[in-house]
Amino acid sequence: MEKVVAIFDIGKTNKKVLLINKSLKVVYETEEKFSTTVDEDGVECDDIERIESWMFSFLENLVCNKHYELAGVNFSTYGATLVWLDGEGKRLTPVYNYLKPIDAQFQQALFDQNGGEVEFCRNTASPALGMMLNSGVQISWMQSERPDVFSKARHILHFPQYLSSLLTRKYVSELTSIGCHTFMWDFDHQEYHPWLREAGVSLPDPVKNNTLYKVTVGDSEVKCGVGIHDSSASLVPYLMAESEPFLLISTGTWCINMNPFNHEPLTAEELKQDSLCYISVNQNSVKSSRFFLGHIHDVNVERLTKWFDVSPQAYKDIVVDRELVGQMVDGTCPLPGFFASGVPEAYVDEAIDLSAFADFNTAYHQLMFDLSRLTAQSIRLVISDQRQVHKMFVSGGFARNEIFVRLMGDFFPSYEVLTSRVDNSSALGAALVIMNGVLKYAQPEIDLDLKRWKSFKELV
């Protein structure tokens, strides 16, 4: 039987579980897309009961499998999500969608009480995102709008630590989740921000990401990690494998641009443009910026497919027209651009006249050019003049999009643009932080299976 660790990699769209062996190879992978449910206000949210049931069912079947011996479990999930538990560890609420609207008064009250918006956001390295995207605001909202839940709550956990607690019954926190635009961490003093204590909120001291607890699954004793925020997890394999400074462009629903070698303080202008700092597993600040790339792509592709009456999956079969993209790069393309007035609040560019495009293929090329252009603007926010970086790694779903990857080379001609054929960097990162403690082995060399991409100009 082959010893493996099981990683539950929970994204907003896809829920995966991967089995990774001591050679860091994925020996099994399965993916689910669960239908969503709604919270008490009718706002769409993940069906956490189905996710929990799926997780337990998979683990119970795995320990009976004759091919694999389950040695460890860990969790990589999206951030900006809190789970409220009573004294027995039972959920008191649904797992709220981070896009759930919250009255701006709760965010404003934090600003007013803590030196104003600019200073508070700088100190917490968190842009003011609205909704529940700053998870700390949810605490103020809960205290005011759901006082019955707030009074019963004994544990407030971020999503990765909640999933871990289902097995461990340990209620902990860790820095990659706390340091994810939460308004909860004081980056100046490296501790919880004083407003939490003043609000009567007690949160657990952070533990390291390699912390393990023994749990029982079926008749087997297994070591369980405490979970990790997915963006920080995706950085782990590159930090461990690469000796030179680099940027990591981690793409998916969000495009997270991370520069682990830029430690300059955030400026007010950077905060306005959705820059922030994450915390790495090494407990270092990572200057980052974000762009809602995958979501904006999907909702606009949906409009295009309906307009041109093609399959929703038609974009996956696009044959890249290098001459057309070259014209866009040179500024000689006569086609209208998307998002001429910026990305609208609903993310769909209803203003552009789709009749200007001959077919779906042409319109998709223009959409990808403009999404890549906006992504490049976001990436520039994390580039430092003080530390020369010449490598750009692109991971995630858009690493397989030739238009996007080659355009990164056109927008950043001094960078070597590389993609990794490791598709599951978040899951691999979640495995790496616990692997040595689980399997007690000398870590093998991490093979990122890199491919260098030429820009469109280099192809001419």
Secondary structure as UniProt FT lines:
FT   STRAND          2..10
FT   STRAND          15..21
FT   TURN            22..23
FT   STRAND          26..32
FT   STRAND          37..38
FT   TURN            40..41
FT   STRAND          44..45
FT   HELIX           48..62
FT   TURN            63..64
FT   STRAND          68..77
FT   STRAND          82..85
FT   TURN            87..88
FT   TURN            98..99
FT   HELIX           104..113
FT   TURN            114..115
FT   HELIX           117..124
FT   TURN            131..132
FT   HELIX           135..145
FT   HELIX           147..152
FT   STRAND          155..158
FT   HELIX           159..168
FT   HELIX           175..178
FT   STRAND          185..186
FT   TURN            187..190
FT   STRAND          191..192
FT   HELIX           194..198
FT   TURN            199..200
FT   TURN            209..210
FT   STRAND          212..217
FT   TURN            218..219
FT   STRAND          220..225
FT   STRAND          228..229
FT   HELIX           230..241
FT   STRAND          247..251
FT   STRAND          255..259
FT   TURN            260..261
FT   HELIX           268..272
FT   TURN            273..274
FT   STRAND          275..279
FT   TURN            281..282
FT   STRAND          285..291
FT   HELIX           293..308
FT   TURN            312..313
FT   HELIX           314..317
FT   HELIX           322..330
FT   TURN            338..341
FT   TURN            345..346
FT   HELIX           354..356
FT   HELIX           360..380
FT   TURN            381..382
FT   STRAND          391..396
FT   HELIX           397..400
FT   HELIX           402..411
FT   TURN            413..414
FT   STRAND          416..420
FT   HELIX           425..439
FT   STRAND          450..452
FT   HELIX           456..459
//
